[in-house]
């Protein structure tokens, strides 16, 4: 019998990556195309939906051409996408303006408007999150307030990956995991919130039809088939927002499973079989890509960014030395940090270089080295940076634990997850065994798995993950290390409340 295949399209901020997998989860071919981000004003961030579609169709054609696979053997396609972006279409399905994407910060006034109209607590009860500039609802209001002529022409509102779906299938569709980040969804009941829409005066007819992530949302049209090389009629699954897709691609789809991503930002992401909402909005609750389940996640802003900042400003020698021996500078930095004792000789780093999101929700927060003295070297500071980032993730994990979302082990993802030292810190501070995923295609594999469930290749998302997703042997916590870290972590938790007012004063001080 001929092998069968699945496509995963991962629509990111810097580019779109499409991966062709066989139904055993093996990567057959991969292609990536990058595109620009536009910043017409400070704090603004936009992209052109045409760039996403061009990248998607061209990478699909590329992986089919590379592999020589018969398009008739591609059972389905799934899409993972950057969340929260606003795509507005007119009555003919034409894009009205560039998409305002997830990292845009122009909508503070609209967030205040949303909170005033709905109520801070009621908003969290319905949408599971406070009003945030990154989410889609505030962007819709911004266009209505500042570009009324465009808003008047708008007949369809889509998320980034759902625009690519529209170009593939002609269908205006979305799914629950990505829609959870729009601030228009009743997250507990997995449907549009009539109360929110009425209070914000947004017509529900503007919004796409709602699906679960492994549902078939449409099939590839004749026109899209000609452009991509796919067979007309190929099923397109609901897909998922980027983190929800990554959860599927790393097997975090059952109770007790979670991952920590140490990329530029830091994310603690846990699966839950029941809806659980933090009443203070310190962490996000979204619908899972697994039907009838939810996820709880944090987002800290300067995890790997803290280490990158330290490398660029304090580790020039290590960068030169690493280049000379063909190694990554982080390899040498790890070696030096490992020589410093736990607690970095009584030095604590607070990783608030960009302000902080979870769990502080404080744009005024700033980075701090606490306890700095004349005995400290740059390697003590390096160790403190690594520890401080893990303390910040542990603080988020403790909130999840307080909500009853408990993990029996942790999966380490992102660039930081490749560091044995950082993984051991994570295991010791969390007091959990830590694994790493064998697949490097997290979101794309997750999207492909969802396509496989939609096409009937796999029975369910958890069943597919049990078959396809592999992880390393666990790296267990070292009990004596956990005991050594604990007093430093408890002190770390006391520092922000003590400094909160000072951070605000610093931002308003004039020299």
C-alpha positions in Angstrom: 0.0 0.0 0.0 1.3 3.5 -0.9 2.3 5.7 1.9 -0.1 8.5 2.8 0.7 12.1 3.9 -0.4 15.1 5.8 0.5 18.8 5.5 1.1 21.2 8.4 1.3 24.9 7.6 2.7 27.0 10.4 2.0 30.7 9.8 4.4 32.6 12.1 5.3 36.3 12.5 8.6 36.1 10.7 7.6 33.6 8.1 5.5 30.6 7.1 6.8 27.1 7.4 5.1 24.2 5.6 6.1 20.6 6.5 5.0 17.4 4.7 4.7 14.4 7.0 3.9 10.8 6.4 1.2 9.4 8.5 3.8 7.9 10.9 4.9 11.5 11.8 8.1 11.5 9.8 9.2 14.7 8.1 9.3 14.2 4.3 9.9 17.8 3.1 10.0 21.3 4.6 10.0 24.8 3.2 9.9 28.3 4.7 9.3 31.7 3.2 9.8 34.9 5.3 8.0 38.2 5.0 8.2 41.7 6.5 6.5 43.3 9.5 5.5 47.0 9.1 5.8 49.5 12.0 4.2 52.7 10.7 4.4 54.2 14.2 6.2 53.4 17.4 4.4 50.5 19.1 2.4 49.6 16.0 2.9 46.2 14.2 1.2 45.2 10.9 1.5 42.6 8.2 0.0 42.1 4.7 -2.3 39.1 4.5 -1.2 38.7 0.9 2.3 37.9 2.2 0.8 35.1 4.3 -1.1 33.6 1.4 1.8 33.8 -1.0 4.1 32.2 1.5 1.6 29.4 2.2 0.8 28.5 -1.4 4.4 28.7 -2.5 5.7 26.5 0.4 2.9 24.0 -0.2 4.0 23.7 -3.8 7.6 23.6 -2.8 7.2 20.6 -0.4 5.1 18.7 -3.0 7.7 19.4 -5.7 10.7 18.5 -3.4 9.1 15.2 -2.3 7.6 14.1 -5.6 4.6 12.9 -3.6 1.4 12.4 -5.6 -1.0 15.1 -4.3 -3.8 12.5 -4.3 -2.0 10.8 -1.4 -2.2 13.9 0.8 -5.1 13.1 3.1 -5.5 16.5 4.7 -4.0 19.9 5.6 -4.0 21.7 8.9 -2.9 25.3 9.7 -1.2 26.7 12.9 -1.2 30.4 13.2 0.0 33.5 15.1 -2.9 34.5 17.2 -4.9 37.7 17.7 -4.2 39.4 14.3 -7.1 41.3 12.8 -8.0 40.6 9.1 -10.9 42.6 7.7 -12.5 41.7 4.3 -15.1 43.5 2.2 -18.3 42.0 0.7 -16.2 40.5 -2.1 -13.6 38.9 0.3 -10.9 41.5 -0.5 -8.6 42.7 2.2 -9.4 46.2 3.4 -6.2 47.0 5.3 -3.0 45.5 6.5 -3.6 43.2 9.5 -2.9 44.6 13.0 -1.0 41.7 14.5 -0.5 40.3 18.0 2.4 42.5 19.2 0.7 45.8 18.3 0.3 48.1 21.3 -1.9 51.0 19.9 -5.1 49.9 21.6 -4.8 50.9 25.3 -7.8 53.3 25.0 -9.9 50.6 23.4 -9.0 48.2 26.2 -10.2 50.7 28.7 -13.4 51.1 26.6 -14.0 47.3 26.6 -13.4 47.1 30.4 -15.8 50.0 31.0 -18.6 48.5 28.8 -18.4 45.0 30.1 -16.8 45.2 33.5 -13.4 43.9 34.5 -14.6 40.9 36.4 -17.4 40.0 34.0 -15.0 40.2 31.1 -12.7 37.6 32.8 -15.7 35.4 33.6 -16.7 35.2 29.9 -13.5 35.5 27.9 -11.2 34.2 30.7 -8.8 37.2 30.2 -8.7 40.9 31.0 -8.7 43.4 28.1 -5.3 43.2 26.5 -3.8 45.3 23.7 -2.6 42.2 21.9 -6.1 40.6 21.6 -8.4 41.1 18.6 -11.4 42.8 20.1 -9.5 46.0 21.0 -8.1 46.1 17.4 -11.7 45.9 16.0 -12.7 48.9 18.1 -9.6 50.8 17.2 -10.4 50.5 13.4 -14.0 51.6 14.2 -12.8 54.6 16.2 -10.0 55.7 13.9 -10.8 54.4 10.4 -14.6 54.4 10.3 -14.7 54.3 6.5 -12.9 51.0 6.5 -15.0 49.6 9.3 -18.1 50.5 7.4 -17.0 48.4 4.4 -16.0 45.4 6.6 -18.2 42.3 6.1 -15.9 39.6 7.4 -13.4 39.4 10.3 -10.8 36.6 10.3 -7.7 35.6 12.2 -4.4 35.2 10.2 -4.5 31.5 9.7 -8.2 31.7 8.9 -7.4 34.0 6.0 -5.1 31.4 4.5 -8.0 28.9 5.0 -10.3 31.2 3.2 -7.9 31.4 0.3 -7.6 27.6 0.2 -11.3 26.7 0.6 -13.5 29.9 0.1 -14.9 29.3 3.6 -15.1 31.9 6.4 -14.2 29.6 9.3 -12.3 29.6 12.5 -11.8 27.2 15.5 -12.0 27.5 19.2 -8.3 27.6 20.2 -7.4 30.6 18.1 -10.8 32.3 18.6 -10.1 32.2 22.4 -7.6 35.0 21.8 -10.1 37.4 20.2 -11.7 38.3 23.5 -15.1 37.7 21.8 -15.5 34.0 22.7 -17.4 32.5 25.6 -14.4 30.3 26.5 -16.3 28.0 28.9 -19.0 27.3 26.3 -16.8 27.4 23.2 -19.0 29.8 21.2 -19.2 33.5 20.4 -20.4 35.6 23.4 -23.6 37.4 22.6 -23.2 39.5 25.7 -19.7 40.8 24.7 -20.8 41.4 21.1 -23.9 43.3 22.1 -22.1 45.5 24.7 -19.3 46.2 22.2 -21.8 46.7 19.3 -20.1 44.2 17.0 -22.4 42.3 14.6 -22.0 38.6 15.0 -22.4 38.2 11.2 -18.9 39.7 10.8 -17.4 36.7 12.6 -16.5 33.3 11.1 -18.3 30.0 11.6 -16.9 28.2 14.7 -15.4 24.7 14.6 -13.4 22.4 16.8 -9.7 22.1 15.8 -9.9 18.6 14.3 -13.1 19.3 12.3 -13.1 19.5 8.5 -13.8 23.2 7.8 -13.7 23.0 4.0 -11.9 21.5 1.0 -9.3 22.9 -1.4 -11.0 24.7 -4.3 -10.1 24.3 -8.0 -8.4 27.7 -8.0 -6.3 27.0 -4.9 -5.4 23.5 -6.2 -4.0 25.1 -9.4 -1.8 27.5 -7.3 -0.6 25.0 -4.7 -0.3 21.7 -6.5 -2.8 20.2 -4.1 -5.6 18.0 -5.3 -9.0 19.7 -5.5 -11.2 18.5 -2.6 -8.3 17.9 -0.1 -9.8 18.4 3.4 -8.6 21.4 5.4 -8.9 21.0 9.2 -9.7 23.6 11.8 -6.1 23.8 12.9 -5.1 25.8 16.0 -3.4 28.9 17.4 0.3 28.6 17.5 0.7 27.5 21.2 -2.3 25.1 21.0 -0.8 23.5 17.8 2.6 23.3 19.6 0.8 21.5 22.4 -0.5 18.9 20.0 2.9 18.6 18.3 4.6 17.9 21.6 1.9 15.6 23.0 0.6 18.0 25.7 -3.0 16.9 25.1 -3.9 15.0 28.3 -4.5 15.8 31.9 -1.2 16.2 33.9 0.9 17.2 30.8 2.5 20.6 30.4 5.4 22.4 28.6 7.6 25.3 29.3 9.0 27.3 26.3 12.1 29.2 26.8 12.3 31.2 23.6 12.5 35.0 23.4 9.5 35.0 25.7 8.7 32.3 28.3 5.5 30.2 28.3 4.2 27.7 30.8 1.4 25.8 29.0 -0.8 23.1 30.7 -3.6 20.9 29.5 -6.8 20.7 31.5 -9.9 18.5 31.1 -12.0 21.2 32.7 -12.4 25.0 32.3 -10.4 26.8 35.0 -10.1 30.6 35.0 -7.8 32.8 37.2 -10.2 35.5 38.5 -7.2 37.9 38.5 -6.4 37.3 34.9 -2.8 36.7 35.6 -2.6 33.7 33.2 -4.7 32.9 30.1 -7.3 30.2 29.7 -8.1 29.2 26.2 -10.0 26.3 24.5 -7.7 23.4 23.7 -7.3 21.9 20.2 -8.6 18.8 21.9 -12.4 18.9 21.7 -14.0 19.4 25.2 -10.7 20.5 26.8 -9.0 23.7 27.8 -5.5 25.0 28.3 -4.0 27.4 30.8 -0.9 29.3 29.8 1.3 32.2 31.0 3.5 34.5 28.9 6.5 36.2 30.3 8.2 38.7 28.1 12.0 38.4 28.5 13.0 34.8 29.1 15.5 33.9 26.4 15.7 37.6 25.7 17.4 38.1 29.1 20.1 35.6 28.2 20.4 37.1 24.7 20.8 40.6 26.2 23.4 39.3 28.7 25.4 37.6 25.9 25.5 40.6 23.6 26.5 43.0 26.4 28.8 41.0 28.7 30.0 37.9 26.8 31.9 39.3 23.8 35.0 37.2 24.7 32.9 34.0 24.8 31.3 34.8 21.5 34.8 35.2 19.9 36.1 32.0 21.6 33.0 30.1 20.5 33.4 31.2 16.9 37.1 30.0 17.0 36.1 26.5 18.0 32.9 26.3 16.0 30.6 26.2 19.0 27.5 28.2 20.0 28.4 30.9 22.5 25.6 29.6 24.8 27.6 26.4 25.1 30.6 28.2 26.7 28.3 30.4 28.8 26.6 27.2 30.1 29.9 25.8 31.1 30.9 28.9 33.1 27.5 29.2 34.7 27.6 25.6 35.9 30.7 26.4 37.9 28.8 29.0 40.0 26.9 27.6 43.0 23.1 27.5 43.3 21.9 30.9 44.3 24.6 32.7 42.3 26.5 33.6 45.4 23.4 35.3 46.9 22.5 37.2 43.7 18.9 37.3 42.3 17.9 38.5 38.8 14.4 39.9 38.0 13.8 39.4 34.3 11.6 42.4 33.5 13.6 43.9 30.7 10.4 44.6 28.7 8.0 45.1 31.5 6.1 42.0 32.4 2.9 40.2 31.4 2.3 37.0 33.4 1.8 37.1 36.3 2.5 40.8 37.0 0.6 42.6 34.2 2.9 45.5 34.7 4.4 47.4 31.8 6.5 49.5 34.2 8.4 46.6 35.7 12.1 46.6 34.9 15.1 44.2 35.3 16.9 44.1 38.6 20.1 42.4 39.9 19.3 42.2 43.7 22.1 41.6 46.1 24.9 42.8 43.8 28.2 43.2 45.6 31.9 43.6 44.9 32.5 39.8 45.2 30.3 39.1 42.1 31.7 38.3 38.7 29.9 38.4 35.4 29.5 34.6 35.7 27.6 35.0 39.0 25.4 37.5 37.1 25.0 34.9 34.2 24.0 32.2 36.7 21.5 34.7 38.3 20.0 35.4 34.9 19.4 31.7 34.2 17.9 31.2 37.7 15.8 34.3 37.6 14.1 33.3 34.3 13.3 29.9 35.8 11.9 31.6 39.0 9.7 33.7 36.8 8.3 30.5 35.1 7.9 28.8 38.5 5.8 31.7 39.7 3.5 31.2 36.8 3.4 27.4 37.4 2.5 28.0 41.0 -0.6 30.0 39.9 -1.6 27.1 37.7 -1.1 24.8 40.6 -3.3 27.1 42.7 -6.0 26.8 40.1 -5.9 23.0 40.4 -4.0 22.5 37.1 -1.3 20.1 38.2 1.4 18.6 36.1 3.2 15.3 36.7 6.1 16.2 34.4 7.3 19.1 32.2 8.3 19.2 28.6 11.1 21.7 27.8 10.7 23.5 24.5 12.4 26.5 22.7 16.0 27.3 22.4 16.5 27.3 26.2 15.2 23.8 26.3 18.4 22.6 24.5 20.6 23.6 27.5 21.2 20.7 29.9 22.0 23.2 32.7 18.8 25.2 32.2 16.7 22.0 32.0 18.2 20.8 35.2 17.4 24.2 36.9 13.9 23.8 35.6 13.6 20.3 37.0 15.0 21.3 40.4 13.1 24.6 40.8 9.8 23.1 39.6 10.5 19.8 41.5 9.3 17.9 38.4 11.0 15.6 35.9 11.7 17.4 32.6 11.7 15.9 29.1 12.4 17.3 25.7 10.4 16.5 22.5 12.1 14.5 19.8 10.3 16.5 17.1 11.5 20.0 16.1 8.4 20.7 14.1 6.0 21.3 17.1 3.3 23.6 15.6 3.5 22.2 12.0 3.3 18.6 13.4 0.4 19.6 15.6 -1.4 21.1 12.6 -0.8 18.0 10.6 -2.0 15.7 13.4 -5.3 17.8 13.5 -5.6 17.3 9.7 -5.1 13.5 10.2 -7.9 13.4 12.8 -10.1 15.4 10.5 -9.4 13.1 7.6 -10.0 9.9 9.6 -6.4 8.8 9.7 -6.3 8.8 13.5 -9.1 8.1 15.9 -8.5 11.2 18.1 -5.9 13.9 19.0 -4.7 12.1 22.1 -4.5 8.7 20.2 -2.5 10.3 17.4 -0.1 11.9 19.8 0.5 8.7 21.7 1.4 7.1 18.4 3.5 9.9 16.8 5.0 12.1 19.5 8.2 10.9 21.2 10.1 12.5 24.1 13.5 12.0 25.8 14.0 10.1 29.0 13.0 12.3 32.0 15.7 14.5 33.6 14.7 14.1 37.3 14.9 16.8 39.9 17.7 16.6 42.4 16.1 16.9 45.8 19.0 18.6 47.6 19.2 21.1 44.7 15.4 21.9 45.1 16.0 22.5 48.8 18.8 24.9 48.0 16.8 26.9 45.4 13.7 27.2 47.5 14.8 30.1 49.8 16.0 32.1 46.8 12.8 31.5 45.0 10.7 32.6 48.0 12.8 35.8 48.3 12.4 36.4 44.5 8.6 36.3 45.0 8.9 39.0 47.7 10.9 41.4 45.6 8.4 42.6 43.0 5.7 43.6 45.5 8.4 45.6 47.4 9.5 47.4 44.3 6.2 47.8 42.4 5.7 51.5 43.3 9.3 52.3 42.7 9.1 50.9 39.1 6.1 53.3 38.4 8.0 56.2 39.9 11.0 55.4 37.8 9.0 55.7 34.6 7.7 59.2 35.5 11.0 60.5 36.9 12.6 63.3 34.8 16.3 63.9 34.7 
